[in-house]
Amino acid sequence: MGKVGKLAVVFGLFFANMSFAHNVKLNQVLPAVSVAKDGELVLQSGKIAYKNWSSSSVAGKVRVVLHLAARSSVKKKNAALIDALKSTNFDPTKYQTLTIVNGDDAIFGTGLFVKSNVEDGKLENPRSQVVLDQQGNVRKVWGLKEQESFIAVLDKSGKVQFTSEGKLSSSQIQEVLGLVKKLVE
């Protein structure tokens, strides 16, 4: 293969990999998407109810967005971040964690278990915003990887200030916490 052929292969692989990158962009709002089935979990008289959720509703508070495939292995990848966020004392009038669970990415036959687990999580963390996306709308619209996690930090205007797919390193966790602290001040 000649030099030109090798370059064509390299550029082809480079651009092919770029097409798999998510389309959530820094300093922009999240791509518009809504979830009607099941949607956002809300507490009503101590019980779980569901309502439509839209990405246009995220402005107003600093948020860490956790988009998780409905698999325990994916949740475990960023358990350290989740634990660190739970242990912080960010002002709930200025900060909220948003967890979106992609129920469409669950292991076949585990749908009821996933729904029950998500509801238990909302009851344990009532201040967190939790969305159950049974049809995978968010993953599709945002261009996220299947069977993976995605983390974003949003400023109070809803603009993205940080993104990462997969497991965060210790330094990335510290970066997320420091960024949130700076944004809520």
Backbone as CSV, one residue per row, in Angstrom:
resi,resn,N_x,N_y,N_z,CA_x,CA_y,CA_z,C_x,C_y,C_z
1,MET,0.859,-1.175,0.000,0.000,0.000,0.000,0.899,1.230,0.000
2,GLY,0.587,2.169,-0.847,1.388,3.381,-0.954,1.087,4.359,0.153
3,LYS,1.867,5.429,0.160,1.729,6.457,1.186,0.338,7.096,1.165
4,VAL,-0.163,7.359,-0.026,-1.493,7.964,-0.167,-2.572,7.013,0.358
5,GLY,-2.426,5.732,0.055,-3.385,4.734,0.529,-3.406,4.642,2.043
6,LYS,-2.206,4.672,2.646,-2.117,4.615,4.121,-2.762,5.853,4.746
7,LEU,-2.524,7.009,4.174,-3.140,8.235,4.687,-4.663,8.183,4.577
8,ALA,-5.144,7.639,3.477,-6.596,7.520,3.293,-7.207,6.628,4.378
9,VAL,-6.519,5.526,4.699,-6.998,4.623,5.746,-7.003,5.336,7.098
10,VAL,-5.914,6.041,7.413,-5.818,6.751,8.691,-6.933,7.786,8.807
11,PHE,-7.119,8.612,7.768,-8.172,9.626,7.816,-9.555,8.983,7.877
12,GLY,-9.741,7.892,7.168,-11.016,7.181,7.200,-11.338,6.682,8.593
13,LEU,-10.364,6.088,9.269,-10.574,5.613,10.646,-10.826,6.774,11.595
14,PHE,-10.080,7.854,11.419,-10.253,9.029,12.271,-11.672,9.579,12.168
15,PHE,-12.129,9.792,10.952,-13.472,10.357,10.769,-14.565,9.359,11.108
16,ALA,-14.325,8.072,10.938,-15.302,7.060,11.335,-15.491,7.094,12.841
17,ASN,-14.394,7.227,13.601,-14.499,7.295,15.058,-15.191,8.565,15.507
18,MET,-14.997,9.656,14.793,-15.653,10.900,15.168,-17.161,10.787,15.071
19,SER,-17.660,9.964,14.179,-19.105,9.851,14.007,-19.776,9.173,15.203
20,PHE,-18.985,8.517,16.044,-19.547,7.847,17.212,-19.518,8.726,18.462
21,ALA,-18.963,9.913,18.350,-18.896,10.814,19.493,-20.287,11.378,19.779
22,HIS,-20.553,11.627,21.056,-21.844,12.214,21.419,-21.945,13.618,20.840
23,ASN,-23.163,14.136,20.806,-23.367,15.471,20.250,-23.743,16.503,21.313
24,VAL,-23.342,16.257,22.551,-23.505,17.223,23.632,-22.267,18.111,23.598
25,LYS,-22.456,19.389,23.372,-21.344,20.314,23.146,-21.140,21.272,24.311
26,LEU,-19.861,21.555,24.603,-19.520,22.513,25.651,-20.067,23.899,25.316
27,ASN,-20.487,24.606,26.363,-21.014,25.965,26.278,-22.286,26.077,25.451
28,GLN,-22.974,24.966,25.264,-24.275,24.965,24.609,-25.270,24.226,25.507
29,VAL,-26.556,24.456,25.276,-27.572,23.715,26.028,-27.626,22.290,25.496
30,LEU,-28.190,21.409,26.281,-28.335,20.022,25.861,-29.218,19.925,24.620
31,PRO,-28.932,18.994,23.723,-29.843,18.793,22.588,-31.252,18.502,23.101
32,ALA,-32.245,19.103,22.471,-33.638,19.001,22.931,-34.157,17.574,22.823
33,VAL,-34.685,17.077,23.940,-35.272,15.745,23.978,-36.301,15.710,25.108
34,SER,-37.314,14.864,24.948,-38.299,14.683,26.019,-38.519,13.196,26.245
35,VAL,-38.985,12.887,27.457,-39.261,11.506,27.844,-40.672,11.461,28.406
36,ALA,-41.534,10.727,27.719,-42.923,10.621,28.158,-43.201,9.275,28.824
37,LYS,-42.440,8.250,28.503,-42.637,6.924,29.090,-41.339,6.471,29.701
38,ASP,-41.240,6.333,30.908,-42.080,6.725,32.023,-41.891,8.208,32.350
39,GLY,-40.671,8.717,32.263,-40.430,10.126,32.500,-39.829,10.386,33.862
40,GLU,-40.057,11.612,34.350,-39.481,12.024,35.627,-40.269,11.443,36.793
41,LEU,-39.537,10.919,37.766,-40.147,10.407,38.981,-40.352,11.571,39.948
42,VAL,-41.549,11.680,40.484,-41.852,12.717,41.466,-42.524,12.063,42.667
43,LEU,-42.295,12.657,43.827,-42.923,12.155,45.046,-44.230,12.893,45.281
44,GLN,-45.289,12.115,45.479,-46.590,12.677,45.805,-47.127,11.908,47.001
45,SER,-47.175,12.590,48.134,-47.625,11.973,49.388,-46.813,10.719,49.706
46,GLY,-45.508,10.805,49.500,-44.622,9.692,49.829,-44.605,8.560,48.820
47,LYS,-45.339,8.715,47.729,-45.386,7.667,46.701,-44.827,8.215,45.389
48,ILE,-44.358,7.295,44.563,-43.776,7.674,43.281,-44.864,7.860,42.229
49,ALA,-44.755,8.959,41.505,-45.601,9.209,40.332,-44.654,9.599,39.193
50,TYR,-45.157,9.594,37.981,-44.342,9.926,36.815,-44.955,11.100,36.069
51,LYS,-44.073,11.911,35.478,-44.547,13.005,34.631,-43.580,13.152,33.455
52,ASN,-44.052,13.772,32.399,-43.194,14.016,31.240,-41.988,14.833,31.667
53,TRP,-40.842,14.555,31.045,-39.620,15.302,31.312,-39.062,15.824,29.996
54,SER,-38.471,17.002,30.051,-37.861,17.602,28.869,-36.514,18.206,29.247
55,SER,-35.544,18.090,28.359,-34.229,18.668,28.612,-34.291,20.192,28.717
56,SER,-35.340,20.789,28.212,-35.488,22.249,28.308,-35.775,22.694,29.741
57,SER,-36.044,21.752,30.645,-36.385,22.093,32.031,-35.178,22.160,32.960
58,VAL,-33.958,22.004,32.446,-32.790,21.899,33.323,-32.214,23.238,33.766
59,ALA,-32.554,24.325,33.107,-32.026,25.633,33.498,-32.568,26.019,34.871
60,GLY,-31.797,26.845,35.579,-32.240,27.341,36.878,-31.366,26.883,38.030
61,LYS,-30.721,25.726,37.882,-29.816,25.199,38.900,-28.588,24.625,38.211
62,VAL,-27.482,24.614,38.933,-26.303,23.877,38.486,-26.653,22.401,38.628
63,ARG,-26.270,21.590,37.634,-26.611,20.169,37.680,-25.435,19.309,37.241
64,VAL,-25.343,18.149,37.877,-24.531,17.069,37.339,-25.535,16.102,36.734
65,VAL,-25.371,15.833,35.447,-26.241,14.911,34.723,-25.526,13.568,34.633
66,LEU,-26.180,12.539,35.127,-25.672,11.169,35.030,-26.628,10.396,34.135
67,HIS,-26.201,10.056,32.939,-27.016,9.221,32.057,-26.435,7.821,32.148
68,LEU,-27.230,6.870,32.638,-26.728,5.526,32.909,-27.558,4.476,32.184
69,ALA,-26.877,3.574,31.489,-27.564,2.395,30.975,-28.071,1.620,32.191
70,ALA,-29.233,1.020,32.076,-29.858,0.326,33.207,-29.183,-1.026,33.443
71,ARG,-27.930,-0.959,33.841,-27.124,-2.148,34.132,-26.292,-1.850,35.369
72,SER,-26.247,-2.786,36.306,-25.497,-2.546,37.543,-24.020,-2.306,37.256
73,SER,-23.476,-2.949,36.231,-22.062,-2.758,35.903,-21.779,-1.315,35.481
74,VAL,-22.728,-0.675,34.835,-22.552,0.707,34.400,-22.642,1.648,35.598
75,LYS,-23.586,1.406,36.495,-23.717,2.244,37.682,-22.457,2.152,38.537
76,LYS,-21.885,0.961,38.638,-20.675,0.764,39.449,-19.487,1.546,38.904
77,LYS,-19.439,1.754,37.590,-18.310,2.477,36.979,-18.104,3.847,37.604
78,ASN,-19.197,4.524,37.906,-19.086,5.870,38.458,-19.677,5.981,39.858
79,ALA,-19.608,4.868,40.595,-20.082,4.867,41.984,-19.308,5.873,42.829
80,ALA,-18.012,6.043,42.549,-17.205,6.999,43.324,-17.721,8.425,43.131
81,LEU,-18.104,8.779,41.922,-18.679,10.110,41.685,-20.017,10.239,42.396
82,ILE,-20.855,9.229,42.275,-22.173,9.256,42.914,-22.021,9.410,44.429
83,ASP,-21.107,8.653,45.027,-20.871,8.752,46.472,-20.348,10.137,46.850
84,ALA,-19.434,10.669,46.036,-18.884,11.999,46.318,-19.977,13.066,46.248
85,LEU,-20.872,12.954,45.280,-21.966,13.920,45.168,-22.925,13.816,46.355
86,LYS,-23.187,12.581,46.789,-24.081,12.392,47.938,-23.497,12.999,49.210
87,SER,-22.171,12.995,49.329,-21.543,13.482,50.558,-21.335,15.000,50.568
88,THR,-21.598,15.654,49.452,-21.438,17.112,49.410,-22.653,17.777,50.037
89,ASN,-22.460,18.997,50.406,-23.567,19.766,50.976,-23.883,20.973,50.111
90,PHE,-23.979,20.736,48.793,-24.323,21.838,47.907,-25.730,22.318,48.228
91,ASP,-25.910,23.624,48.171,-27.199,24.251,48.451,-28.254,23.718,47.474
92,PRO,-29.290,23.022,47.968,-30.301,22.438,47.073,-31.126,23.471,46.312
93,THR,-31.060,24.724,46.696,-31.751,25.754,45.917,-30.919,26.168,44.704
94,LYS,-29.614,25.763,44.694,-28.726,26.131,43.599,-28.192,24.927,42.820
95,TYR,-28.291,23.727,43.407,-27.702,22.527,42.790,-28.681,21.352,42.845
96,GLN,-28.629,20.511,41.794,-29.405,19.273,41.786,-28.730,18.252,40.876
97,THR,-28.689,17.021,41.352,-28.213,15.920,40.518,-29.381,15.450,39.659
98,LEU,-29.118,15.213,38.395,-30.111,14.683,37.461,-29.607,13.324,36.978
99,THR,-30.307,12.275,37.341,-29.956,10.926,36.903,-30.991,10.467,35.896
100,ILE,-30.507,10.121,34.704,-31.374,9.593,33.652,-30.990,8.139,33.453
101,VAL,-31.933,7.243,33.691,-31.681,5.812,33.543,-32.286,5.352,32.218
102,ASN,-31.421,4.806,31.376,-31.851,4.321,30.069,-32.372,2.892,30.210
103,GLY,-33.672,2.766,30.453,-34.310,1.463,30.611,-34.297,0.637,29.341
104,ASP,-34.141,1.281,28.199,-34.064,0.587,26.919,-32.769,-0.208,26.798
105,ASP,-31.796,0.120,27.628,-30.484,-0.522,27.601,-30.341,-1.564,28.718
106,ALA,-31.456,-1.986,29.291,-31.425,-2.995,30.351,-31.264,-4.389,29.752
107,ILE,-30.771,-5.283,30.555,-30.677,-6.687,30.139,-32.102,-7.224,29.992
108,PHE,-32.339,-7.979,28.922,-33.666,-8.514,28.636,-34.263,-9.189,29.868
109,GLY,-35.506,-8.852,30.164,-36.226,-9.477,31.274,-36.039,-8.806,32.620
110,THR,-35.262,-7.709,32.678,-35.011,-7.051,33.965,-35.778,-5.734,34.117
111,GLY,-36.692,-5.440,33.211,-37.401,-4.159,33.211,-38.092,-3.823,34.519
112,LEU,-38.805,-4.776,35.102,-39.504,-4.502,36.360,-38.521,-4.265,37.498
113,PHE,-37.427,-5.016,37.503,-36.388,-4.836,38.521,-35.771,-3.438,38.385
114,VAL,-35.490,-3.036,37.146,-34.911,-1.711,36.902,-35.849,-0.624,37.415
115,LYS,-37.121,-0.718,37.064,-38.093,0.294,37.482,-38.179,0.366,39.007
116,SER,-38.227,-0.772,39.660,-38.282,-0.816,41.117,-37.017,-0.208,41.729
117,ASN,-35.875,-0.527,41.159,-34.606,-0.016,41.653,-34.525,1.506,41.496
118,VAL,-34.981,2.022,40.361,-34.983,3.464,40.120,-35.919,4.159,41.107
119,GLU,-37.079,3.576,41.353,-38.029,4.156,42.308,-37.444,4.165,43.726
120,ASP,-36.783,3.077,44.115,-36.132,3.033,45.431,-35.067,4.121,45.540
121,GLY,-34.310,4.323,44.460,-33.281,5.362,44.444,-33.866,6.746,44.634
122,LYS,-35.010,7.005,44.023,-35.673,8.306,44.188,-36.139,8.488,45.629
123,LEU,-36.674,7.433,46.224,-37.129,7.518,47.613,-35.955,7.772,48.561
124,GLU,-34.785,7.180,48.266,-33.596,7.370,49.098,-32.984,8.758,48.910
125,ASN,-33.149,9.344,47.734,-32.565,10.641,47.408,-33.643,11.559,46.837
126,PRO,-34.574,11.988,47.671,-35.732,12.736,47.166,-35.382,14.072,46.514
127,ARG,-34.229,14.660,46.858,-33.865,15.949,46.252,-33.289,15.785,44.850
128,SER,-32.861,14.578,44.503,-32.326,14.342,43.163,-33.454,14.293,42.154
129,GLN,-33.152,14.730,40.959,-34.098,14.611,39.851,-33.771,13.293,39.156
130,VAL,-34.765,12.441,38.974,-34.566,11.122,38.382,-35.538,10.949,37.226
131,VAL,-34.998,10.464,36.097,-35.799,10.239,34.900,-35.586,8.798,34.455
132,LEU,-36.673,8.089,34.198,-36.609,6.735,33.648,-37.016,6.808,32.186
133,ASP,-36.056,6.525,31.325,-36.254,6.629,29.871,-36.359,5.212,29.304
134,GLN,-37.579,4.697,29.234,-37.798,3.311,28.807,-37.547,3.085,27.318
135,GLN,-37.542,4.149,26.526,-37.383,3.981,25.081,-36.023,4.443,24.564
136,GLY,-35.150,4.882,25.464,-33.810,5.286,25.061,-33.757,6.564,24.248
137,ASN,-34.769,7.428,24.403,-34.818,8.675,23.621,-33.595,9.551,23.865
138,VAL,-33.205,9.700,25.134,-32.096,10.591,25.464,-30.801,10.075,24.838
139,ARG,-30.528,8.786,24.982,-29.303,8.210,24.405,-29.262,8.444,22.892
140,LYS,-30.386,8.216,22.245,-30.439,8.365,20.787,-30.232,9.820,20.365
141,VAL,-30.964,10.746,20.977,-30.884,12.150,20.582,-29.509,12.738,20.916
142,TRP,-28.947,12.370,22.059,-27.651,12.911,22.450,-26.489,12.152,21.800
143,GLY,-26.783,11.058,21.117,-25.740,10.301,20.437,-24.792,9.592,21.386
144,LEU,-25.324,9.048,22.483,-24.488,8.391,23.488,-24.251,6.924,23.149
145,LYS,-23.189,6.378,23.707,-22.857,4.972,23.505,-23.868,4.088,24.238
146,GLU,-24.149,2.927,23.661,-24.997,1.955,24.334,-24.221,1.318,25.477
147,GLN,-24.945,0.866,26.491,-24.380,0.137,27.622,-23.240,0.902,28.286
148,GLU,-23.411,2.214,28.439,-22.352,3.056,28.977,-22.953,4.146,29.847
149,SER,-22.074,4.885,30.518,-22.497,6.038,31.311,-21.984,7.314,30.649
150,PHE,-22.684,8.390,30.917,-22.325,9.715,30.408,-22.528,10.702,31.542
151,ILE,-21.563,11.577,31.730,-21.643,12.579,32.778,-21.479,13.953,32.152
152,ALA,-22.306,14.905,32.589,-22.181,16.294,32.157,-22.411,17.193,33.363
153,VAL,-21.765,18.346,33.350,-22.021,19.376,34.348,-22.631,20.553,33.605
154,LEU,-23.754,21.038,34.125,-24.459,22.167,33.521,-24.394,23.367,34.456
155,ASP,-24.196,24.558,33.894,-24.282,25.754,34.716,-25.757,26.108,34.914
156,LYS,-26.034,27.161,35.693,-27.435,27.455,36.020,-28.271,27.890,34.824
157,SER,-27.615,28.276,33.736,-28.371,28.616,32.527,-28.638,27.375,31.670
158,GLY,-28.135,26.215,32.114,-28.359,24.965,31.393,-27.295,24.662,30.353
159,LYS,-26.224,25.462,30.315,-25.159,25.224,29.348,-24.147,24.209,29.881
160,VAL,-23.676,23.366,29.002,-22.764,22.278,29.348,-21.367,22.840,29.617
161,GLN,-20.790,22.457,30.770,-19.452,22.907,31.144,-18.438,21.765,31.222
162,PHE,-18.922,20.520,31.174,-18.047,19.343,31.272,-18.807,18.163,30.710
163,THR,-18.110,17.273,29.980,-18.712,16.013,29.539,-17.682,14.904,29.590
164,SER,-18.158,13.691,29.796,-17.303,12.511,29.729,-18.192,11.282,29.591
165,GLU,-17.739,10.324,28.785,-18.425,9.031,28.691,-17.540,7.985,29.339
166,GLY,-18.170,7.046,30.040,-17.416,5.978,30.683,-17.025,6.356,32.103
167,LYS,-16.121,5.564,32.652,-15.687,5.749,34.036,-14.795,6.977,34.164
168,LEU,-15.109,7.816,35.165,-14.283,8.981,35.437,-13.073,8.574,36.268
169,SER,-11.954,9.216,36.003,-10.759,9.018,36.821,-10.928,9.806,38.121
170,SER,-10.054,9.571,39.086,-10.095,10.325,40.351,-9.938,11.813,40.093
171,SER,-9.044,12.175,39.170,-8.843,13.602,38.886,-10.081,14.204,38.204
172,GLN,-10.770,13.427,37.374,-12.003,13.936,36.748,-13.101,14.128,37.789
173,ILE,-13.175,13.225,38.761,-14.164,13.381,39.833,-13.893,14.677,40.593
174,GLN,-12.630,14.922,40.914,-12.267,16.164,41.602,-12.568,17.384,40.729
175,GLU,-12.349,17.251,39.424,-12.664,18.334,38.486,-14.163,18.640,38.505
176,VAL,-14.991,17.593,38.480,-16.447,17.772,38.514,-16.859,18.459,39.816
177,LEU,-16.372,17.972,40.951,-16.739,18.557,42.240,-16.281,20.015,42.337
178,GLY,-15.057,20.285,41.883,-14.543,21.665,41.915,-15.343,22.580,41.004
179,LEU,-15.707,22.083,39.842,-16.498,22.880,38.899,-17.874,23.186,39.469
180,VAL,-18.517,22.191,40.060,-19.835,22.423,40.662,-19.727,23.450,41.776
181,LYS,-18.715,23.290,42.624,-18.523,24.232,43.745,-18.362,25.655,43.206
182,LYS,-17.569,25.820,42.165,-17.353,27.140,41.562,-18.647,27.701,40.968
183,LEU,-19.419,26.839,40.304,-20.640,27.297,39.633,-21.769,27.658,40.600
184,VAL,-21.811,27.034,41.781,-22.900,27.333,42.729,-22.595,28.546,43.591
185,GLU,-21.343,28.995,43.584,-20.986,30.162,44.431,-21.515,31.449,43.851
